[in-house]
């Protein structure tokens, strides 16, 4: 079971909460799969980031800002800045090495028990885009969701 608290009893949807707690980790793993195979197959940082963002939207829908805060304690602007920094550094490092911007190179690493793993340096750009998209979705949930939570709270005070 995932950590976190839930909404008050009258605002809860048990089926949605159970489905979210089941689907959330699966969606995040699938988003990482899209991120890693994006250079050779359909996917990439943007697609993986959108799937991860949808997982957080589902988590927010089920648990509100309380459920989202249990999953991510880092502020979204810091996540956006990290993703942007990774992307920009990945784009500019080849320039420092004397080649064109965004030039990609193939890397091969020998890992014990796994064997030879090869990848492209463009994967780092995809990682930066992935982190950037997740940060933007979390920032949208935080800013737009605070109004929704405030409206729900005000409606509860008027009715109750």
C-alpha angles and dihedrals in degrees: 000000000000119000122249143083129271136227124270117286099261093050096050130105107195096196092052092048093051092046091048094051088051099043101038098075091040092053092049092051090048090050090053089049090053090049094052099044095041095101094057102026137022110300133058138159096313096049093043091047091052092051090049089047090052089052089056091046089053090048090050092048091053100041108016120220089324092063094044093049090055090058102041122032095169118094114250096234089060090051091049091049092049093051092047092048092050091049096047093045091049090051095047102040092080088054090058089051091055101257133105123290114273093016110161129215132193117244126197123191129182108223122189114249091007105058128211115358118190127191142155125253087235086077087077090058089051090050090053092050090047092053091044094052092047089050093050092050091048090048091051091050091049096048100036094034093055089063091049091049091047091050092048090049093048091048090051091053093049095046098036 
